[in-house]
Amino acid sequence: VSNPESPSLAGYHNDRPIDTPADSDAGGDLGPEGLAFIHADVSPTGEPLLVVAHEISGTTVVYRVHVN
């Protein structure tokens, strides 16, 4: 947050299908628990990355972070 006095929502992402039961194989990524930010300087792609570990589904997702 560059200005704590005036925060703004930069975006929201949810890749879970809302019409699929959570306990099915198609339930998507469930229970995000661990987050790790990888700075562009040490990223294998040269871009900033956000790694999210989901405790319920046992999945890990890597997102590219777009900096404006």
Biopython code that builds the backbone (N, CA, C, O; Angstrom):
import numpy as np
from Bio.PDB.StructureBuilder import StructureBuilder

atoms = [
    (1, "VAL", "N", (0.862, -1.168, 0.000)),
    (1, "VAL", "CA", (0.000, 0.000, 0.000)),
    (1, "VAL", "C", (0.902, 1.223, 0.000)),
    (1, "VAL", "O", (1.611, 1.493, 0.970)),
    (2, "SER", "N", (0.864, 1.945, -1.091)),
    (2, "SER", "CA", (1.732, 3.116, -1.199)),
    (2, "SER", "C", (1.218, 4.298, -0.388)),
    (2, "SER", "O", (2.010, 5.129, 0.055)),
    (3, "ASN", "N", (-0.094, 4.387, -0.188)),
    (3, "ASN", "CA", (-0.657, 5.466, 0.615)),
    (3, "ASN", "C", (-1.676, 4.857, 1.585)),
    (3, "ASN", "O", (-2.830, 4.657, 1.205)),
    (4, "PRO", "N", (-1.282, 4.559, 2.818)),
    (4, "PRO", "CA", (-2.192, 3.937, 3.783)),
    (4, "PRO", "C", (-3.428, 4.773, 4.092)),
    (4, "PRO", "O", (-4.438, 4.243, 4.554)),
    (5, "GLU", "N", (-3.353, 6.075, 3.839)),
    (5, "GLU", "CA", (-4.492, 6.955, 4.082)),
    (5, "GLU", "C", (-5.574, 6.803, 3.014)),
    (5, "GLU", "O", (-6.723, 7.188, 3.228)),
    (6, "SER", "N", (-5.201, 6.239, 1.862)),
    (6, "SER", "CA", (-6.140, 6.148, 0.742)),
    (6, "SER", "C", (-5.938, 4.837, -0.035)),
    (6, "SER", "O", (-5.504, 4.864, -1.187)),
    (7, "PRO", "N", (-6.252, 3.684, 0.594)),
    (7, "PRO", "CA", (-6.067, 2.407, -0.111)),
    (7, "PRO", "C", (-7.104, 2.236, -1.217)),
    (7, "PRO", "O", (-8.191, 2.812, -1.162)),
    (8, "SER", "N", (-6.751, 1.437, -2.219)),
    (8, "SER", "CA", (-7.707, 1.128, -3.286)),
    (8, "SER", "C", (-7.549, -0.329, -3.682)),
    (8, "SER", "O", (-6.461, -0.896, -3.586)),
    (9, "LEU", "N", (-8.641, -0.926, -4.125)),
    (9, "LEU", "CA", (-8.634, -2.312, -4.552)),
    (9, "LEU", "C", (-7.988, -2.416, -5.926)),
    (9, "LEU", "O", (-8.458, -1.804, -6.885)),
    (10, "ALA", "N", (-6.915, -3.189, -6.022)),
    (10, "ALA", "CA", (-6.208, -3.332, -7.293)),
    (10, "ALA", "C", (-6.797, -4.443, -8.143)),
    (10, "ALA", "O", (-6.647, -4.441, -9.365)),
    (11, "GLY", "N", (-7.464, -5.389, -7.504)),
    (11, "GLY", "CA", (-8.072, -6.481, -8.246)),
    (11, "GLY", "C", (-8.472, -7.619, -7.331)),
    (11, "GLY", "O", (-8.121, -7.638, -6.152)),
    (12, "TYR", "N", (-9.200, -8.554, -7.875)),
    (12, "TYR", "CA", (-9.649, -9.716, -7.130)),
    (12, "TYR", "C", (-9.681, -10.899, -8.078)),
    (12, "TYR", "O", (-10.124, -10.769, -9.219)),
    (13, "HIS", "N", (-9.218, -12.049, -7.619)),
    (13, "HIS", "CA", (-9.216, -13.245, -8.463)),
    (13, "HIS", "C", (-9.729, -14.427, -7.660)),
    (13, "HIS", "O", (-9.264, -14.671, -6.547)),
    (14, "ASN", "N", (-10.671, -15.153, -8.209)),
    (14, "ASN", "CA", (-11.194, -16.365, -7.589)),
    (14, "ASN", "C", (-11.362, -17.387, -8.704)),
    (14, "ASN", "O", (-12.206, -17.213, -9.582)),
    (15, "ASP", "N", (-10.566, -18.453, -8.677)),
    (15, "ASP", "CA", (-10.650, -19.448, -9.752)),
    (15, "ASP", "C", (-11.481, -20.667, -9.374)),
    (15, "ASP", "O", (-11.455, -21.675, -10.080)),
    (16, "ARG", "N", (-12.218, -20.586, -8.270)),
    (16, "ARG", "CA", (-13.097, -21.690, -7.879)),
    (16, "ARG", "C", (-14.421, -21.579, -8.615)),
    (16, "ARG", "O", (-15.031, -20.510, -8.634)),
    (17, "PRO", "N", (-14.876, -22.676, -9.224)),
    (17, "PRO", "CA", (-16.205, -22.655, -9.842)),
    (17, "PRO", "C", (-17.281, -22.664, -8.757)),
    (17, "PRO", "O", (-17.297, -23.560, -7.912)),
    (18, "ILE", "N", (-18.168, -21.690, -8.771)),
    (18, "ILE", "CA", (-19.162, -21.581, -7.700)),
    (18, "ILE", "C", (-20.290, -22.605, -7.821)),
    (18, "ILE", "O", (-21.034, -22.826, -6.865)),
    (19, "ASP", "N", (-20.418, -23.224, -8.982)),
    (19, "ASP", "CA", (-21.497, -24.194, -9.167)),
    (19, "ASP", "C", (-21.009, -25.640, -9.035)),
    (19, "ASP", "O", (-21.718, -26.565, -9.435)),
    (20, "THR", "N", (-19.817, -25.847, -8.485)),
    (20, "THR", "CA", (-19.242, -27.175, -8.313)),
    (20, "THR", "C", (-19.047, -27.448, -6.831)),
    (20, "THR", "O", (-18.515, -26.598, -6.117)),
    (21, "PRO", "N", (-19.467, -28.622, -6.349)),
    (21, "PRO", "CA", (-19.261, -28.932, -4.927)),
    (21, "PRO", "C", (-17.774, -28.884, -4.552)),
    (21, "PRO", "O", (-16.915, -29.329, -5.313)),
    (22, "ALA", "N", (-17.493, -28.341, -3.379)),
    (22, "ALA", "CA", (-16.110, -28.183, -2.937)),
    (22, "ALA", "C", (-15.402, -29.515, -2.768)),
    (22, "ALA", "O", (-14.179, -29.580, -2.894)),
    (23, "ASP", "N", (-16.150, -30.589, -2.481)),
    (23, "ASP", "CA", (-15.507, -31.877, -2.247)),
    (23, "ASP", "C", (-15.338, -32.713, -3.515)),
    (23, "ASP", "O", (-14.914, -33.867, -3.445)),
    (24, "SER", "N", (-15.666, -32.136, -4.673)),
    (24, "SER", "CA", (-15.465, -32.861, -5.929)),
    (24, "SER", "C", (-14.061, -32.592, -6.462)),
    (24, "SER", "O", (-13.404, -31.643, -6.033)),
    (25, "ASP", "N", (-13.606, -33.414, -7.384)),
    (25, "ASP", "CA", (-12.285, -33.208, -7.987)),
    (25, "ASP", "C", (-12.202, -31.898, -8.759)),
    (25, "ASP", "O", (-11.111, -31.370, -8.973)),
    (26, "ALA", "N", (-13.343, -31.374, -9.175)),
    (26, "ALA", "CA", (-13.378, -30.122, -9.937)),
    (26, "ALA", "C", (-13.658, -28.926, -9.033)),
    (26, "ALA", "O", (-14.026, -27.856, -9.518)),
    (27, "GLY", "N", (-13.484, -29.099, -7.713)),
    (27, "GLY", "CA", (-13.812, -28.050, -6.750)),
    (27, "GLY", "C", (-12.874, -26.862, -6.762)),
    (27, "GLY", "O", (-13.149, -25.855, -6.110)),
    (28, "GLY", "N", (-11.791, -26.955, -7.474)),
    (28, "GLY", "CA", (-10.873, -25.828, -7.559)),
    (28, "GLY", "C", (-9.915, -25.769, -6.395)),
    (28, "GLY", "O", (-9.782, -26.734, -5.642)),
    (29, "ASP", "N", (-9.257, -24.660, -6.248)),
    (29, "ASP", "CA", (-8.274, -24.459, -5.190)),
    (29, "ASP", "C", (-8.993, -24.024, -3.920)),
    (29, "ASP", "O", (-9.683, -23.005, -3.903)),
    (30, "LEU", "N", (-8.827, -24.810, -2.857)),
    (30, "LEU", "CA", (-9.564, -24.564, -1.617)),
    (30, "LEU", "C", (-8.635, -24.278, -0.446)),
    (30, "LEU", "O", (-7.614, -24.945, -0.279)),
    (31, "GLY", "N", (-8.983, -23.304, 0.350)),
    (31, "GLY", "CA", (-8.266, -23.010, 1.577)),
    (31, "GLY", "C", (-6.890, -22.407, 1.389)),
    (31, "GLY", "O", (-5.906, -22.996, 1.835)),
    (32, "PRO", "N", (-6.781, -21.238, 0.735)),
    (32, "PRO", "CA", (-5.460, -20.627, 0.614)),
    (32, "PRO", "C", (-4.896, -20.340, 1.999)),
    (32, "PRO", "O", (-5.531, -19.679, 2.820)),
    (33, "GLU", "N", (-3.696, -20.848, 2.242)),
    (33, "GLU", "CA", (-3.118, -20.706, 3.575)),
    (33, "GLU", "C", (-1.738, -20.058, 3.539)),
    (33, "GLU", "O", (-1.461, -19.156, 4.330)),
    (34, "GLY", "N", (-0.877, -20.499, 2.644)),
    (34, "GLY", "CA", (0.472, -19.957, 2.591)),
    (34, "GLY", "C", (0.668, -19.086, 1.372)),
    (34, "GLY", "O", (0.257, -19.439, 0.267)),
    (35, "LEU", "N", (1.299, -17.946, 1.581)),
    (35, "LEU", "CA", (1.606, -17.019, 0.491)),
    (35, "LEU", "C", (3.099, -16.736, 0.483)),
    (35, "LEU", "O", (3.708, -16.562, 1.538)),
    (36, "ALA", "N", (3.684, -16.690, -0.696)),
    (36, "ALA", "CA", (5.092, -16.309, -0.832)),
    (36, "ALA", "C", (5.223, -15.387, -2.033)),
    (36, "ALA", "O", (4.800, -15.728, -3.137)),
    (37, "PHE", "N", (5.809, -14.220, -1.813)),
    (37, "PHE", "CA", (6.059, -13.282, -2.903)),
    (37, "PHE", "C", (7.483, -13.487, -3.389)),
    (37, "PHE", "O", (8.413, -13.543, -2.584)),
    (38, "ILE", "N", (7.658, -13.599, -4.686)),
    (38, "ILE", "CA", (8.982, -13.745, -5.284)),
    (38, "ILE", "C", (9.269, -12.488, -6.095)),
    (38, "ILE", "O", (8.602, -12.214, -7.092)),
    (39, "HIS", "N", (10.260, -11.737, -5.662)),
    (39, "HIS", "CA", (10.623, -10.487, -6.327)),
    (39, "HIS", "C", (11.154, -10.778, -7.729)),
    (39, "HIS", "O", (11.764, -11.822, -7.956)),
    (40, "ALA", "N", (10.930, -9.877, -8.649)),
    (40, "ALA", "CA", (11.357, -10.054, -10.041)),
    (40, "ALA", "C", (12.855, -10.315, -10.164)),
    (40, "ALA", "O", (13.289, -11.025, -11.071)),
    (41, "ASP", "N", (13.637, -9.749, -9.267)),
    (41, "ASP", "CA", (15.095, -9.926, -9.323)),
    (41, "ASP", "C", (15.531, -11.378, -9.132)),
    (41, "ASP", "O", (16.585, -11.781, -9.625)),
    (42, "VAL", "N", (14.731, -12.157, -8.425)),
    (42, "VAL", "CA", (15.087, -13.557, -8.160)),
    (42, "VAL", "C", (14.099, -14.539, -8.794)),
    (42, "VAL", "O", (14.213, -15.750, -8.603)),
    (43, "SER", "N", (13.153, -14.024, -9.533)),
    (43, "SER", "CA", (12.140, -14.858, -10.185)),
    (43, "SER", "C", (12.730, -15.557, -11.410)),
    (43, "SER", "O", (13.505, -14.949, -12.148)),
    (44, "PRO", "N", (12.376, -16.822, -11.637)),
    (44, "PRO", "CA", (12.879, -17.509, -12.831)),
    (44, "PRO", "C", (12.339, -16.927, -14.138)),
    (44, "PRO", "O", (12.918, -17.148, -15.201)),
    (45, "THR", "N", (11.229, -16.183, -14.061)),
    (45, "THR", "CA", (10.652, -15.579, -15.258)),
    (45, "THR", "C", (11.061, -14.125, -15.442)),
    (45, "THR", "O", (10.807, -13.530, -16.490)),
    (46, "GLY", "N", (11.703, -13.546, -14.406)),
    (46, "GLY", "CA", (12.052, -12.131, -14.462)),
    (46, "GLY", "C", (10.897, -11.226, -14.104)),
    (46, "GLY", "O", (11.022, -10.003, -14.169)),
    (47, "GLU", "N", (9.746, -11.825, -13.717)),
    (47, "GLU", "CA", (8.567, -11.063, -13.312)),
    (47, "GLU", "C", (8.275, -11.360, -11.847)),
    (47, "GLU", "O", (8.609, -12.441, -11.362)),
    (48, "PRO", "N", (7.649, -10.406, -11.123)),
    (48, "PRO", "CA", (7.262, -10.713, -9.753)),
    (48, "PRO", "C", (6.182, -11.799, -9.749)),
    (48, "PRO", "O", (5.293, -11.806, -10.601)),
    (49, "LEU", "N", (6.270, -12.712, -8.783)),
    (49, "LEU", "CA", (5.331, -13.825, -8.704)),
    (49, "LEU", "C", (4.739, -13.920, -7.304)),
    (49, "LEU", "O", (5.370, -13.523, -6.325)),
    (50, "LEU", "N", (3.522, -14.450, -7.217)),
    (50, "LEU", "CA", (2.892, -14.759, -5.949)),
    (50, "LEU", "C", (2.566, -16.245, -5.957)),
    (50, "LEU", "O", (1.836, -16.717, -6.828)),
    (51, "VAL", "N", (3.107, -16.988, -4.988)),
    (51, "VAL", "CA", (2.865, -18.423, -4.872)),
    (51, "VAL", "C", (1.860, -18.624, -3.743)),
    (51, "VAL", "O", (2.048, -18.120, -2.635)),
    (52, "VAL", "N", (0.783, -19.373, -4.037)),
    (52, "VAL", "CA", (-0.269, -19.610, -3.059)),
    (52, "VAL", "C", (-0.418, -21.111, -2.848)),
    (52, "VAL", "O", (-0.642, -21.860, -3.798)),
    (53, "ALA", "N", (-0.291, -21.548, -1.588)),
    (53, "ALA", "CA", (-0.496, -22.949, -1.234)),
    (53, "ALA", "C", (-1.879, -23.098, -0.617)),
    (53, "ALA", "O", (-2.240, -22.351, 0.293)),
    (54, "HIS", "N", (-2.654, -24.060, -1.110)),
    (54, "HIS", "CA", (-4.018, -24.292, -0.632)),
    (54, "HIS", "C", (-4.045, -25.563, 0.215)),
    (54, "HIS", "O", (-3.754, -26.653, -0.276)),
    (55, "GLU", "N", (-4.400, -25.411, 1.496)),
    (55, "GLU", "CA", (-4.332, -26.526, 2.427)),
    (55, "GLU", "C", (-5.426, -27.562, 2.212)),
    (55, "GLU", "O", (-5.174, -28.747, 2.433)),
    (56, "ILE", "N", (-6.604, -27.184, 1.799)),
    (56, "ILE", "CA", (-7.709, -28.130, 1.663)),
    (56, "ILE", "C", (-7.571, -28.952, 0.382)),
    (56, "ILE", "O", (-7.670, -30.178, 0.418)),
    (57, "SER", "N", (-7.345, -28.286, -0.744)),
    (57, "SER", "CA", (-7.252, -28.994, -2.018)),
    (57, "SER", "C", (-5.864, -29.588, -2.250)),
    (57, "SER", "O", (-5.694, -30.437, -3.124)),
    (58, "GLY", "N", (-4.876, -29.150, -1.477)),
    (58, "GLY", "CA", (-3.512, -29.647, -1.654)),
    (58, "GLY", "C", (-2.863, -29.166, -2.936)),
    (58, "GLY", "O", (-1.983, -29.835, -3.479)),
    (59, "THR", "N", (-3.288, -28.017, -3.422)),
    (59, "THR", "CA", (-2.758, -27.477, -4.668)),
    (59, "THR", "C", (-1.883, -26.253, -4.397)),
    (59, "THR", "O", (-1.986, -25.611, -3.351)),
    (60, "THR", "N", (-1.032, -25.955, -5.356)),
    (60, "THR", "CA", (-0.196, -24.757, -5.311)),
    (60, "THR", "C", (-0.365, -24.018, -6.628)),
    (60, "THR", "O", (-0.338, -24.623, -7.700)),
    (61, "VAL", "N", (-0.537, -22.722, -6.539)),
    (61, "VAL", "CA", (-0.755, -21.892, -7.725)),
    (61, "VAL", "C", (0.295, -20.781, -7.746)),
    (61, "VAL", "O", (0.627, -20.211, -6.706)),
    (62, "VAL", "N", (0.810, -20.481, -8.931)),
    (62, "VAL", "CA", (1.762, -19.384, -9.091)),
    (62, "VAL", "C", (1.112, -18.334, -9.990)),
    (62, "VAL", "O", (0.704, -18.634, -11.112)),
    (63, "TYR", "N", (1.020, -17.113, -9.495)),
    (63, "TYR", "CA", (0.436, -16.001, -10.248)),
    (63, "TYR", "C", (1.523, -15.006, -10.621)),
    (63, "TYR", "O", (2.417, -14.726, -9.822)),
    (64, "ARG", "N", (1.447, -14.472, -11.838)),
    (64, "ARG", "CA", (2.299, -13.345, -12.215)),
    (64, "ARG", "C", (1.692, -12.086, -11.641)),
    (64, "ARG", "O", (0.474, -11.911, -11.676)),
    (65, "VAL", "N", (2.523, -11.208, -11.115)),
    (65, "VAL", "CA", (2.056, -9.954, -10.551)),
    (65, "VAL", "C", (2.376, -8.852, -11.544)),
    (65, "VAL", "O", (3.538, -8.624, -11.878)),
    (66, "HIS", "N", (1.348, -8.175, -12.012)),
    (66, "HIS", "CA", (1.547, -7.066, -12.966)),
    (66, "HIS", "C", (1.669, -5.764, -12.179)),
    (66, "HIS", "O", (0.774, -5.405, -11.414)),
    (67, "VAL", "N", (2.751, -5.082, -12.369)),
    (67, "VAL", "CA", (3.001, -3.817, -11.671)),
    (67, "VAL", "C", (2.738, -2.684, -12.650)),
    (67, "VAL", "O", (3.291, -2.645, -13.749)),
    (68, "ASN", "N", (1.877, -1.763, -12.225)),
    (68, "ASN", "CA", (1.554, -0.602, -13.075)),
    (68, "ASN", "C", (2.553, 0.497, -12.875)),
    (68, "ASN", "O", (2.446, 1.550, -13.503)),
]
sb = StructureBuilder()
sb.init_structure("model")
sb.init_model(0)
sb.init_chain("A")
sb.init_seg("    ")
for serial, (resi, resn, name, xyz) in enumerate(atoms, 1):
    if name == "N":
        sb.init_residue(resn, " ", resi, " ")
    sb.init_atom(name, np.array(xyz, "f"), 0.0, 1.0, " ", f" {name:<3s}", serial, name[0])
structure = sb.get_structure()
